[in-house]
Amino acid sequence: MTDPVDPERNRLSARLGRTARVGANLSGAGLSFAANSLFGGETGDARIAKALAAALGRSKGPLMKVAQMVSTIPDLVPPEYAAELSQLQAQAPAMGWPFVRRRMRAELGPDWQTRFGEFGRSAAHAASLGQVHQARLHDGRAVACKLQYPDMASAVEADVGQLKTLLGLFRRMDGSIDPSHMVDEIAARLREELDYAREARHMALYAHIHRDNDFVQVPDCVAELSTDRLLTMSWLSGEPLLAYEQAGQDTRNTIAANLFWTWWLPMNTRAVIHGDPHLGNYQVTEGGQGLNLLDFGCVRIFPPGFVVGVVDLYRAMLADDFDAAYAAYEKWGFTGLTRDLVDVLNIWARFIYGPLLEDRVRSVADGVRPGEYGRKEAFAVRRALKEIGPVTIPREFVFMDRAAIGLGAAYLRLGAELNFHRLFEQSLEGFSEAGLVAAQTEALQAAGLQPA
């Protein structure tokens, strides 16, 4: 990849300006919090949640993306807040041609347009951190050019500071969960999303892992037309997942099974997950027989021991073995455990692992709507933790939890009915910590990545 001198360092002036703008937007929500602390009332949390969502919606940029992340981690914020934050939209107004021209010139040089046969002046997609343009190379290949917006590094650092303040409010108001490690994890993944060279390596990693699976396609990076802030990759075409909500049951089950293997195979064989469960990151191909997997900015590479803990907890839940569950939480990195605390954590574990524990064909959660998936259980956990907590959630837990919830919501939208237990057992064939370490090392080396 080319690596030109970066004119957009993490400038202090940009960070201060961003902090001032975001702070002004959040001030109304802060006043609502102060008023509620004085006057209370059953609807107080709901009022603050609406004010906060409106403030974040005006802020745009990384903080809005963080809010969307937070809304998909059910145990991070109270349910009223998660429900409001989940309504924030990923779409953002695209920047115009002058920005595109400047960015492309900065990344590829003044003759950048000669390197393409065609280049779309209008963005095909725009989100909080960048936008995508469709183009065509001289050899006829259709490509997607993902351009990062200006000063995003500065915006991220400013918004991470605001996030810490925001979650500090939640902690003082709720007190059931210490989010400090979770904030560190979200900040680390958000910074990684700005590194398009790393995202290219993530694509290579997933292509390597799924190289023998014809049902899933991953874009190819065009390295000579990519930099740290420009990612050029093959353009994949497919249909939205939601276009198949009314398809036949067999077709919907096939899509769901492919989703299972696309997500769990990297997890159980290489200790890697695709951490962004947004439905737009999946495209259906071949009338329901195949999938395109998109957007590799948020990929979590775990220490293999963490995934061993995931499997250990599954087996503990299967055997109803309290002591084994206790040991699994310790392996995950939970500290200060007591029997009462493990009982509370098991409420959430039984929900997450529930579909995997029953050897029968079933939905992922009977009688639950996609937008409510996990909310009731998260509320029960928070209520119990208020009595015996707080608990500090290990940072590795954050995106596994988020992705699992997103995957479950996709199953619900599809109305899928599968034997999840048999699929999971099949994914564990030959599983061992030594084998996981070796397989992860080989895959990461192939993609030019380092272990967690």
Helices and strands as residue ranges (DSSP letters): H 12-39, H 44-59, H 61-71, H 79-85, H 97-108, G 112-115, E 118-119, E 125-126, E 130-136, E 142-148, H 152-174, E 177-178, H 180-193, H 196-209, E 216-217, G 223-225, E 230-234, E 239-240, G 241-244, H 249-270, E 272-274, G 279-281, E 282-285, G 286-288, E 290-293, E 299-301, H 304-319, H 322-332, H 339-357, G 370-372, H 375-388, E 391-392, H 397-414, H 420-427, H 433-447
